[in-house]
Amino acid sequence: MKKTVRFSDECHVPHQCNTPVRSLLTRPVLWSIANYASLAFLEIAYRAVQPLFFSTPVSLGGLGLPPSTIGIILGSFGVMDGIFQALFFAKFVGWWGQKRVFQLGMSMFVPLFLLYPLMNIVARSTGTSSTLWTLVVLQLALSVIMDMAYGASRLTTVLKQISHLFSRLLLHVCYERCP
């Protein structure tokens, strides 16, 4: 059985266009989906490891922080992320464009993951020093930059899908109404 998507114009004209779903999955849309899936996979991995790393004893490779401190760190990240995204995301997209903002966000995963062993090395040598807390804050700041990739990815995906769907709809309306 062939899957189709049905379009009709706003005037509720009785005719409909049968467009196969496969025709909607163009190369740009598939790239957007793959980019978003990659971003989600990496971020889920990062977010799953983060509280475990913070709570694991230093001797086993973590930081050995108590749950209350971990809650303060993650809560601070949420506030910092929300404020930064609200104030600066649109400006970054305006300056650099969606593609570059997405690439910048994705590139943040390299230092984010590399900071885990570095923080453990610092915790082993100096304990919970100002250097360690500077690295924790740096990791949170890089996470905020990484989160901009979500907005750029969603915006790109949505705009591409909407433009493709509207072009298909306009072609259908013109085809049906033109002599």
Contact map, one row per residue, 1 for C-alpha under 8 A:
11100000000000000000000000000000000000000000000000000000000000000000000000000000000000000000000000000000000000000000000000000000000000000000000000000000000000000000000000000000000
11110000000000000001000000000000000000000000000000000000000000000000000000000000000000000000000000000000000000000000000000000000000000000000000000000000000000000000000000000000000
11111000000000000001100000000000000000000000000000000000000000000000000000000000000000000000000000000000000000000000000000000000000000000000000000000000000000000000000000000000000
01111100000000000111100000000000000000000000000000000000000000000000000000000000000000000000000000000000000000000000000000000000000000000000000000000000000000000000000000000000000
00111110000000000111100000000000000000000000000000000000000000000000000000000000000000000000000000000000000000000000000000000000000000000000000000000000000000000000000000000000000
00011111000000011110000000000000000000000000000000000000000000000000000000000000000000000000000000000000000000000000000000000000000000000000000000000000000000000000000000000000000
00001111100000011110000000000000000000000000000000000000000000000000000000000000000000000000000000000000000000000000000000000000000000000000000000000000000000000000000010000000000
00000111110110111000000000000000000000000000000000000000000000000000000000000000000000000000000000000000000000000000000000000000000000000000000000000000000000000000000010000000000
00000011111110000000000000000000000000000000000000000000000000000000000000000000000000000000000000000000000000000000000000000000000000000000000000000000000000000000000010001000000
00000001111110000000000000000000000000000000000000000000000000000000000000000000000000000000000000000000000000000000000000000000000000000000000000000000000000000000000000000000000
00000000111110000000000000000000000000000000000000000000000000000000000000000000000000000000000000000000000000000000000000000000000000000000000000000000000000000000000000000000000
00000001111111000000000000000000000000000000000000000000000000000000000000000000000000000000000000000000000000000000000000000000000000000000000000000000000000000000000000000000000
00000001111111110000000000000000000000000000000000000000000000000000000000000000000000000000000000000000000000000000000000000000000000000000000000000000000000000000000000000000000
00000000000111110000000000000000000000000000000000000000000000000000000000000000000000000000000000000000000000000000000000000000000000000000000000000000000000000000000000000000000
00000001000011111000000000000000000000000000000000000000000000000000000000000000000000000000000000000000000000000000000000000000000000000000000000000000000000000000000000000000000
00000111000011111100000000000000000000000000000000000000000000000000000000000000000000000000000000000000000000000000000000000000000000000000000000000000000000000000000000000000000
00000111000000111110000000000000000000000000000000000000000000000000000000000000000000000000000000000000000000000000000000000000000000000000000000000000000000000000000000010000000
00011110000000011111000000000000000000000000000000000000000000000000000000000000000000000000000000000000000000000000000000000000000000000000000000000000000000000000000000000000000
00011110000000001111101000000000000000000000000000000000000000000000000000000000000000000000000000000000000000000000000000000000000000000000000000000000000000000000000000000000000
01111000000000000111111100000000000000000000000000000000000000000000000000000000000000000000000000000000000000000000000000000000000000000000000000000000000000000000000000000000000
00111000000000000011111110000000000000000000000000000000000000000000000000000000000000000000000000000000000000000000000000000000000000000000000000000000000000000000000000000000000
00000000000000000001111111000000000000000000000000000000000000000000000000000000000000000000000000000000000000000000000000000000000000000000000000000000000000000000000000000000000
00000000000000000011111111000000000000000000000000000000000000000000000000000000000000000000000000000000000000000000000000000000000000000000000000000000000000000000000000000000000
00000000000000000001111111001000000000000000000000000000000000000000000000000000000000000000000000000000000000000000000000000000000000000000000000000000000000000001100000000000000
00000000000000000000111111101100000000000000000000000000000000000000000000000000000000000000000000000000000000000000000000000000000000000000000000000000000000000000000000000000000
00000000000000000000011111111100000000000000000000000000000000000000000000000000000000000000000000000000000000000000000000000000000000000000000000000000000000000000000000000000000
00000000000000000000000011111110000000000000000000000000000000000000000000000000000000000000000000000000000000000000000000000000000000000000000000000000000000000000000000000000000
00000000000000000000000001111111000000000000000000000000000000000000000000000000000000000000000000000000000000000000000000000000000000000000000000000000000000010000000000000000000
00000000000000000000000111111111100000000000000000000000000000000000000000000000000000000000000000000000000000000000000000000000000000000000000000000000000010011000000000000000000
00000000000000000000000011111111110000000000000000000000000000000000000000000000000000000000000000000000000000000000000000000000000000000000000000000000000000000000000000000000000
00000000000000000000000000111111111000000000000000000000000000000000000000000000000000000000000000000000000000000000000000000000000000000000000000000000000000000000000000000000000
00000000000000000000000000011111111100000000000000000000000000000000000000000000000000000000000000000000000000000000000000000000000000000000000000000000100110000000000000000000000
00000000000000000000000000001111111110000000000000000000000000000000000000000000000000000000000000000000000000000000000000000000000000000000000000000000000010000000000000000000000
00000000000000000000000000000111111111000000000000000000000000000000000000000000000000000000000000000000000000000000000000000000000000000000000000000000000000000000000000000000000
00000000000000000000000000000011111111100000000000000000000000000000000000000000000000000000000000000000000000000000000000000000000000000000000000000000100000000000000000000000000
00000000000000000000000000000001111111110000000000000000000000000000000000000000000000000000000000000000000000000000000000000000000000000000000000000100110000000000000000000000000
00000000000000000000000000000000111111111000000000000000000000000000000000000000000000000000000000000000000000000000000000000000000000000000000000000000000000000000000000000000000
00000000000000000000000000000000011111111100000000000000000000000000000000000000000000000000000000000000000000000000000000000000000000000000000000000000000000000000000000000000000
00000000000000000000000000000000001111111110000000000000000000000000000000000000000000000000000000000000010000000000000000000000000000000000000000001100000000000000000000000000000
00000000000000000000000000000000000111111111000000000000000000000000000000000000000000000000000000000000000000000000000000000000000000000000000000000000000000000000000000000000000
00000000000000000000000000000000000011111111100000000000000000000000000000000000000000000000000000000000000000000000000000000000000000000000000000000000000000000000000000000000000
00000000000000000000000000000000000001111111110000000000000000000000000000000000000000000000000000000000000010000000000000000000000000000000000000000000000000000000000000000000000
00000000000000000000000000000000000000111111111000000000000000000000000000000000000000000000000000000000000000000000000000000000000000000000000000000000000000000000000000000000000
00000000000000000000000000000000000000011111111100000000000000000000000000000000000000000000000000000000000000000000000000000000000000000000000000000000000000000000000000000000000
00000000000000000000000000000000000000001111111110000000000000000000000000000000000000000000000000000000000000000000000000000000000000000000000000000000000000000000000000000000000
00000000000000000000000000000000000000000111111111000000000000000000000000000000000000000000000000000000000000011000000000000000000000000000000000000000000000000000000000000000000
00000000000000000000000000000000000000000011111111100000000000000000000000000000000000000000000000000000000000000000000000000000000000000000000000000000000000000000000000000000000
00000000000000000000000000000000000000000001111111110000000000000000000000000000000000000000000000000000000000000000000000000000000000000000000000000000000000000000000000000000000
00000000000000000000000000000000000000000000111111111000000000000000000000000000000000000000000000000000000000000000000000000000000000000000000000000000000000000000000000000000000
00000000000000000000000000000000000000000000011111111100000000000000000000000000000000000000000000000000000000000000000000000000000000000000000000000000000000000000000000000000000
00000000000000000000000000000000000000000000001111111110000000000000010000000000000000000000000000000000000000000000000000000000000000000000000000000000000000000000000000000000000
00000000000000000000000000000000000000000000000111111111000001000000000000000000000000000000000000000000000000000000000000000000000000000000000000000000000000000000000000000000000
00000000000000000000000000000000000000000000000011111111000011110000000000000000000000000000000000000000000000000001000000000000000000000000000000000000000000000000000000000000000
00000000000000000000000000000000000000000000000001111111000001111000010000000000000000000000000000000000000000000000000000000000000000000000000000000000000000000000000000000000000
00000000000000000000000000000000000000000000000000111111100001111110010000000000000000000000000000000000000000000000000000000000000000000000000000000000000000000000000000000000000
00000000000000000000000000000000000000000000000000011111110111111000000000000000000000000000000000000000000000000000000000000000000000000000000000000000000000000000000000000000000
00000000000000000000000000000000000000000000000000000011111111111000000000000000000000000000000000000000000000000000000000000000000000000000000000000000000000000000000000000000000
00000000000000000000000000000000000000000000000000000001111111110000000000000000000000000000000000000000000000000000000100110000000000000000000000000000000000000000000000000000000
00000000000000000000000000000000000000000000000000000000111111000000000000000000000000000000000000000000000000000000000000010000000000000000000000000000000000000000000000000000000
00000000000000000000000000000000000000000000000000000001111111000000000000000000000000000000000000000000000000000000000000000000000000000000000000000000000000000000000000000000000
00000000000000000000000000000000000000000000000000001001111111100000000000000000000000000000000000000000000000000000100100000000000000000000000000000000000000000000000000000000000
00000000000000000000000000000000000000000000000000011111111111110000000000000000000000000000000000000000000000000001000100000000000000000000000000000000000000000000000000000000000
00000000000000000000000000000000000000000000000000001111110011111000000000000000000000000000000000000000000000000000001100100000000000000000000000000000000000000000000000000000000
00000000000000000000000000000000000000000000000000001111110001111100000000000000000000000000000000000000000000000000000000000000000000000000000000000000000000000000000000000000000
00000000000000000000000000000000000000000000000000000111100000111110110000000000000000000000000000000000000000000000000000000000000000000000000000000000000000000000000000000000000
00000000000000000000000000000000000000000000000000000010000000011111110000000000000000000000000000000000000000000000000000000000000000000000000000000000000000000000000000000000000
00000000000000000000000000000000000000000000000000000010000000001111111000000000000000000000000000000000000000000000000000000000000000000000000000000000000000000000000000000000000
00000000000000000000000000000000000000000000000000000000000000000111111100000000000000000000000000000000000000000000000000000000000000000000000000000000000000000000000000000000000
00000000000000000000000000000000000000000000000000000000000000001111111110000000000000000000000000000000000000000000000000000000000000000000000000000000000000000000000000000000000
00000000000000000000000000000000000000000000000000100110000000001111111111000000000000000000000000000000000000000000000000000000000000000000000000000000000000000000000000000000000
00000000000000000000000000000000000000000000000000000000000000000011111111100000000000000000000000000000000000000000000000000000000000000000000000000000000000000000000000000000000
00000000000000000000000000000000000000000000000000000000000000000001111111110000000000000000000000000000000000000000000000000000000000000000000000000000000000000000000000000000000
00000000000000000000000000000000000000000000000000000000000000000000111111111000000000000000000000000000000000000000000000000000000000000000000000000000000000000000000000000000000
00000000000000000000000000000000000000000000000000000000000000000000011111111100000000000000000000000000000000000000000000000000000000000000000000000000000000000000000000000000000
00000000000000000000000000000000000000000000000000000000000000000000001111111110000000000000000000000000000000000000000000000000000000000000000000000000000000000000000000000000000
00000000000000000000000000000000000000000000000000000000000000000000000111111111000000000000000000000000000000000000000000000000000000000000000000000000000000000000000000000000000
00000000000000000000000000000000000000000000000000000000000000000000000011111111100000000000000000000000000000000000000000000000000000000001100100000000000000000000000000000000000
00000000000000000000000000000000000000000000000000000000000000000000000001111111110000000000000000000000000000000000000000000000000000000000000000000000000000000000000000000000000
00000000000000000000000000000000000000000000000000000000000000000000000000111111111000000000000000000000000000000000000000000000000000000000000000000000000000000000000000000000000
00000000000000000000000000000000000000000000000000000000000000000000000000011111111100000000000000000000000000000000000000000000000000000000000100000000000000000000000000000000000
00000000000000000000000000000000000000000000000000000000000000000000000000001111111110000000000000000000000000000000000000000000000000000000000100100000000000000000000000000000000
00000000000000000000000000000000000000000000000000000000000000000000000000000111111111000000000000000000000000000000000000000000000000000000000000000000000000000000000000000000000
00000000000000000000000000000000000000000000000000000000000000000000000000000011111111100000000000000000000000000000000000000000000000000000000000000000000000000000000000000000000
00000000000000000000000000000000000000000000000000000000000000000000000000000001111111111000000000000000000000000000000000000000000000000000000100000000000000000000000000000000000
00000000000000000000000000000000000000000000000000000000000000000000000000000000111111111000000000000000000000000000000000000000000000000000000100010000000000000000000000000000000
00000000000000000000000000000000000000000000000000000000000000000000000000000000011111111100000000000000000000000000000000000000000000000000000000000000000000000000000000000000000
00000000000000000000000000000000000000000000000000000000000000000000000000000000001111111110000000000000000000000000000000000000000000000000000000000000000000000000000000000000000
00000000000000000000000000000000000000000000000000000000000000000000000000000000000111111111000000000000000000000000000000000000000000000000000000000000000000000000000000000000000
00000000000000000000000000000000000000000000000000000000000000000000000000000000000111111111100000000000000000000000000000000000000000000000000000010010000000000000000000000000000
00000000000000000000000000000000000000000000000000000000000000000000000000000000000001111111110000000000000000000000000000000000000000000000000000000000000000000000000000000000000
00000000000000000000000000000000000000000000000000000000000000000000000000000000000000111111111000000000000000000000000000000000000000000000000000000000000000000000000000000000000
00000000000000000000000000000000000000000000000000000000000000000000000000000000000000011111111110001000000000000000000000000000000000000000000000000000000000000000000000000000000
00000000000000000000000000000000000000000000000000000000000000000000000000000000000000001111111111001000000000000000000000000000000000000000000000000001000000000000000000000000000
00000000000000000000000000000000000000000000000000000000000000000000000000000000000000000111111110000000000000000000000000000000000000000000000000000000000000000000000000000000000
00000000000000000000000000000000000000000000000000000000000000000000000000000000000000000011111110000000000000000000000000000000000000000000000000000000000000000000000000000000000
00000000000000000000000000000000000000000000000000000000000000000000000000000000000000000001111111111000000000000000000000000000000000000000000000000000000000000000000000000000000
00000000000000000000000000000000000000000000000000000000000000000000000000000000000000000001111111111000000000000000000000000000000000000000000000000000000000000000000000000000000
00000000000000000000000000000000000000000000000000000000000000000000000000000000000000000000100111111100000000000000000000000000000000000000000000000001101100000000000000000000000
00000000000000000000000000000000000000000000000000000000000000000000000000000000000000000000000111111110000000000000000000000000000000000000000000000001000000000000000000000000000
00000000000000000000000000000000000000000000000000000000000000000000000000000000000000000000000111111111000000000000000000000000000000000000000000000000000000000000000000000000000
00000000000000000000000000000000000000000000000000000000000000000000000000000000000000000001100111111111100000000000000000000000000000000000000000011001000000000000000000000000000
00000000000000000000000000000000000000000000000000000000000000000000000000000000000000000000000001111111110000000000000000000000000000000000000000011101100000000000000000000000000
00000000000000000000000000000000000000000000000000000000000000000000000000000000000000000000000000111111111000000000000000000000000000000000000000001000000000000000000000000000000
00000000000000000000000000000000000000000000000000000000000000000000000000000000000000000000000000011111111100000000000000000000000000000000000011001000000000000000000000000000000
00000000000000000000000000000000000000000000000000000000000000000000000000000000000000000000000000001111111110000000000000000000000000000000000011111000000000000000000000000000000
00000000000000000000000000000000000000100000000000000000000000000000000000000000000000000000000000000111111110000000000000000000000000000000000001001000000000000000000000000000000
00000000000000000000000000000000000000000000000000000000000000000000000000000000000000000000000000000011111111000000000000000000000000000000000001000000000000000000000000000000000
00000000000000000000000000000000000000000000000000000000000000000000000000000000000000000000000000000001111111110000000000000000000000000000011011000000000000000000000000000000000
00000000000000000000000000000000000000000100000000000000000000000000000000000000000000000000000000000000111111111000000000000000000000000000000001000000000000000000000000000000000
00000000000000000000000000000000000000000000000000000000000000000000000000000000000000000000000000000000001111111100000000000000000000000000000000000000000000000000000000000000000
00000000000000000000000000000000000000000000000000000000000000000000000000000000000000000000000000000000000111111110000000000000000000000000010000000000000000000000000000000000000
00000000000000000000000000000000000000000000010000000000000000000000000000000000000000000000000000000000000111111111000000000000000000000010011000000000000000000000000000000000000
00000000000000000000000000000000000000000000010000000000000000000000000000000000000000000000000000000000000011111111000000000000000000000000000000000000000000000000000000000000000
00000000000000000000000000000000000000000000000000000000000000000000000000000000000000000000000000000000000001111111110000000000000000000000000000000000000000000000000000000000000
00000000000000000000000000000000000000000000000000000000000000000000000000000000000000000000000000000000000000111111111000000000000000100010000000000000000000000000000000000000000
00000000000000000000000000000000000000000000000000001000000001000000000000000000000000000000000000000000000000011111111100000000000000000000000000000000000000000000000000000000000
00000000000000000000000000000000000000000000000000000000000010000000000000000000000000000000000000000000000000000111111110000000000000000000000000000000000000000000000000000000000
00000000000000000000000000000000000000000000000000000000000000000000000000000000000000000000000000000000000000000111111111000000000000000000000000000000000000000000000000000000000
00000000000000000000000000000000000000000000000000000000000000100000000000000000000000000000000000000000000000000011111111100000000100110000000000000000000000000000000000000000000
00000000000000000000000000000000000000000000000000000000010011100000000000000000000000000000000000000000000000000001111111110000000000000000000000000000000000000000000000000000000
00000000000000000000000000000000000000000000000000000000000000000000000000000000000000000000000000000000000000000000111111111000000000000000000000000000000000000000000000000000000
00000000000000000000000000000000000000000000000000000000000000000000000000000000000000000000000000000000000000000000011111111110001100000000000000000000000000000000000000000000000
00000000000000000000000000000000000000000000000000000000010000100000000000000000000000000000000000000000000000000000001111111111100100000000000000000000000000000000000000000000000
00000000000000000000000000000000000000000000000000000000011000000000000000000000000000000000000000000000000000000000000111111110000000000000000000000000000000000000000000000000000
00000000000000000000000000000000000000000000000000000000000000000000000000000000000000000000000000000000000000000000000011111110000000000000000000000000000000000000000000000000000
00000000000000000000000000000000000000000000000000000000000000000000000000000000000000000000000000000000000000000000000001111111100000000000000000000000000000000000000000000000000
00000000000000000000000000000000000000000000000000000000000000000000000000000000000000000000000000000000000000000000000001111111100100000000000000000000000000000000000000000000000
00000000000000000000000000000000000000000000000000000000000000000000000000000000000000000000000000000000000000000000000000100111111110000000000000000000000000000000000000000000000
00000000000000000000000000000000000000000000000000000000000000000000000000000000000000000000000000000000000000000000000000100111111110000000000000000000000000000000000000000000000
00000000000000000000000000000000000000000000000000000000000000000000000000000000000000000000000000000000000000000000000000000001111111000000000000000000000000000000000000000000000
00000000000000000000000000000000000000000000000000000000000000000000000000000000000000000000000000000000000000000000000001000001111111100000000000000000000000000000000000000000000
00000000000000000000000000000000000000000000000000000000000000000000000000000000000000000000000000000000000000000000001001100011111111110000000000000000000000000000000000000000000
00000000000000000000000000000000000000000000000000000000000000000000000000000000000000000000000000000000000000000000000000000001111111111000000000000000000000000000000000000000000
00000000000000000000000000000000000000000000000000000000000000000000000000000000000000000000000000000000000000000000000000000000011111111100000000000000000000000000000000000000000
00000000000000000000000000000000000000000000000000000000000000000000000000000000000000000000000000000000000000000010001000000000001111111110000000000000000000000000000000000000000
00000000000000000000000000000000000000000000000000000000000000000000000000000000000000000000000000000000000000000000001000000000000111111111000000000000000000000000000000000000000
00000000000000000000000000000000000000000000000000000000000000000000000000000000000000000000000000000000000000000000000000000000000011111111100000000000000000000000000000000000000
00000000000000000000000000000000000000000000000000000000000000000000000000000000000000000000000000000000000000000000000000000000000001111111110000000000000000000000000000000000000
00000000000000000000000000000000000000000000000000000000000000000000000000000000000000000000000000000000000000010010000000000000000000111111111000000000000000000000000000000000000
00000000000000000000000000000000000000000000000000000000000000000000000000001000000000000000000000000000000000000000000000000000000000011111111100000000000000000000000000000000000
00000000000000000000000000000000000000000000000000000000000000000000000000001000000000000000000000000000000000000000000000000000000000001111111110000000000000000000000000000000000
00000000000000000000000000000000000000000000000000000000000000000000000000000000000000000000000000000000000100110000000000000000000000000111111111000000000000000000000000000000000
00000000000000000000000000000000000000000000000000000000000000000000000000000000000000000000000000000000000100010000000000000000000000000011111111100000000000000000000000000000000
00000000000000000000000000000000000000000000000000000000000000000000000000001001100110000000000000000000000000000000000000000000000000000001111111110000000000000000000000000000000
00000000000000000000000000000000000000000000000000000000000000000000000000000000000000000000000000000001100100000000000000000000000000000000111111111000000000000000000000000000000
00000000000000000000000000000000000000000000000000000000000000000000000000000000000000000000000000000001111110000000000000000000000000000000011111111100000000000000000000000000000
00000000000000000000000000000000000000000000000000000000000000000000000000000000100000000000000000000000100000000000000000000000000000000000001111111110000000000000000000000000000
00000000000000000000000000000000000000000000000000000000000000000000000000000000000010001000000000001100100000000000000000000000000000000000000111111111000000000000000000000000000
00000000000000000000000000000000000000100000000000000000000000000000000000000000000000000000000000001111110000000000000000000000000000000000000011111111100000000000000000000000000
00000000000000000000000000000000000100100000000000000000000000000000000000000000000000000000000000000100000000000000000000000000000000000000000001111111110000000000000000000000000
00000000000000000000000000000000000000000000000000000000000000000000000000000000000000001000000000000000000000000000000000000000000000000000000000111111111000000000000000000000000
00000000000000000000000000000000000000000000000000000000000000000000000000000000000000000000100001101100000000000000000000000000000000000000000000011111111100000000000000000000000
00000000000000000000000000000001001100000000000000000000000000000000000000000000000000000000000001000100000000000000000000000000000000000000000000001111111110000000000000000000000
00000000000000000000000000000000000100000000000000000000000000000000000000000000000000000000000000000000000000000000000000000000000000000000000000000111111111000000000000000000000
00000000000000000000000000000000000000000000000000000000000000000000000000000000000000000000000001000000000000000000000000000000000000000000000000000011111111100000000000000000000
00000000000000000000000000000001000000000000000000000000000000000000000000000000000000000000000001000000000000000000000000000000000000000000000000000001111111110000000000000000000
00000000000000000000000000001001100000000000000000000000000000000000000000000000000000000000000000000000000000000000000000000000000000000000000000000000111111111000000000000000000
00000000000000000000000000000000000000000000000000000000000000000000000000000000000000000000000000000000000000000000000000000000000000000000000000000000011111111100000000000000000
00000000000000000000000000000000000000000000000000000000000000000000000000000000000000000000000000000000000000000000000000000000000000000000000000000000001111111110000000000000000
00000000000000000000000000011000000000000000000000000000000000000000000000000000000000000000000000000000000000000000000000000000000000000000000000000000000111111111000000000000000
00000000000000000000000000001000000000000000000000000000000000000000000000000000000000000000000000000000000000000000000000000000000000000000000000000000000011111111100000000000000
00000000000000000000000000000000000000000000000000000000000000000000000000000000000000000000000000000000000000000000000000000000000000000000000000000000000001111111110000000000000
00000000000000000000000000000000000000000000000000000000000000000000000000000000000000000000000000000000000000000000000000000000000000000000000000000000000000111111111000000000000
00000000000000000000000100000000000000000000000000000000000000000000000000000000000000000000000000000000000000000000000000000000000000000000000000000000000000011111111100000000000
00000000000000000000000100000000000000000000000000000000000000000000000000000000000000000000000000000000000000000000000000000000000000000000000000000000000000001111111110000000000
00000000000000000000000000000000000000000000000000000000000000000000000000000000000000000000000000000000000000000000000000000000000000000000000000000000000000000111111111000000000
00000000000000000000000000000000000000000000000000000000000000000000000000000000000000000000000000000000000000000000000000000000000000000000000000000000000000000011111111100000000
00000000000000000000000000000000000000000000000000000000000000000000000000000000000000000000000000000000000000000000000000000000000000000000000000000000000000000001111111110000000
00000011100000000000000000000000000000000000000000000000000000000000000000000000000000000000000000000000000000000000000000000000000000000000000000000000000000000000111111111000000
00000000000000000000000000000000000000000000000000000000000000000000000000000000000000000000000000000000000000000000000000000000000000000000000000000000000000000000011111111100000
00000000000000000000000000000000000000000000000000000000000000000000000000000000000000000000000000000000000000000000000000000000000000000000000000000000000000000000001111111110000
00000000000000001000000000000000000000000000000000000000000000000000000000000000000000000000000000000000000000000000000000000000000000000000000000000000000000000000000111111111000
00000000100000000000000000000000000000000000000000000000000000000000000000000000000000000000000000000000000000000000000000000000000000000000000000000000000000000000000011111111100
00000000000000000000000000000000000000000000000000000000000000000000000000000000000000000000000000000000000000000000000000000000000000000000000000000000000000000000000001111111110
00000000000000000000000000000000000000000000000000000000000000000000000000000000000000000000000000000000000000000000000000000000000000000000000000000000000000000000000000111111110
00000000000000000000000000000000000000000000000000000000000000000000000000000000000000000000000000000000000000000000000000000000000000000000000000000000000000000000000000011111110
00000000000000000000000000000000000000000000000000000000000000000000000000000000000000000000000000000000000000000000000000000000000000000000000000000000000000000000000000001111111
00000000000000000000000000000000000000000000000000000000000000000000000000000000000000000000000000000000000000000000000000000000000000000000000000000000000000000000000000000111111
00000000000000000000000000000000000000000000000000000000000000000000000000000000000000000000000000000000000000000000000000000000000000000000000000000000000000000000000000000000111
